[in-house]
Amino acid sequence: MADGMIGKVRLCVFIVLASQAVYSIFDYLKKSLESNRENQTEGIKKSEVLFFPDKKIACRQFLSDGGCSRDRCSYAHEVTSLSRLIDVLIKARRTLDVCVFTINCFELADAVIQMHKRGVVIRVLTDSEQIGSSGSQIEKFRREGIQVRNDLSSFFMHHKFAIVDGEVLANGSFNWTRQAVTGNRENVVITYERELVRKFSQEFNKLWEEYDPSKR
């Protein structure tokens, strides 16, 4: 009788200990899985939206150095939609494809030239009628050796997007003009969504071939 009771007690103890061990293993695996999911989520860059107009044009010195030495600078010294867009663009390590109707914003043009000088391959597509417009930066790009192509059509090349390293897309209503920065109601969506980036890259490459001057 005593031996049977001891056996039952031992069995109960074993079951309890085994249950605790199984629970501990399950809890460990659950926490590991959750941790991996969190790490993967943190590695995914989220899309963002920039809205214009900015109250002021971003200070050039602030854009390049993060500060300004002038006592009475009337330009913006905080993050603006323009400064954020430039920050996304200048992170290009290999390539920057720009497809924009008109470009006369000096700050954006300077950022493109800066990237070109450090070895980023720049390609620019624009509308033929806007090349000679007031303040256009296209001829400046060409003097710097940046590749530029344009349409030859009575219709507008009206796209407004840029692709950074084939990985980041900036697309919206925003033309690269001072009026768009501080006057117009505009938007730019910045996304890392691979399928969207791929589709816009395909469109850019199609137009780049179509506007090849040697094929005209």
Secondary structure, DSSP 8 states (H G I E B T S, - for coil): -HHHHHHHHHHHHHHHHHHHHHHHHHHHHHHHHHHHHHHHHHHS---EEEEE--SS-B-HHHHHHSS---TT--SB-S--HHHHHHHHHTT-SSEEEEEES-B--HHHHHHHHHHHHTT-EEEEEE-GGGTTSTT--HHHHHHHT-EEEE--SSS----EEEEETTTEEEEES--BSHHHHHTS-EEEEEE--HHHHHHHHHHHHHHHHHT-GGG-
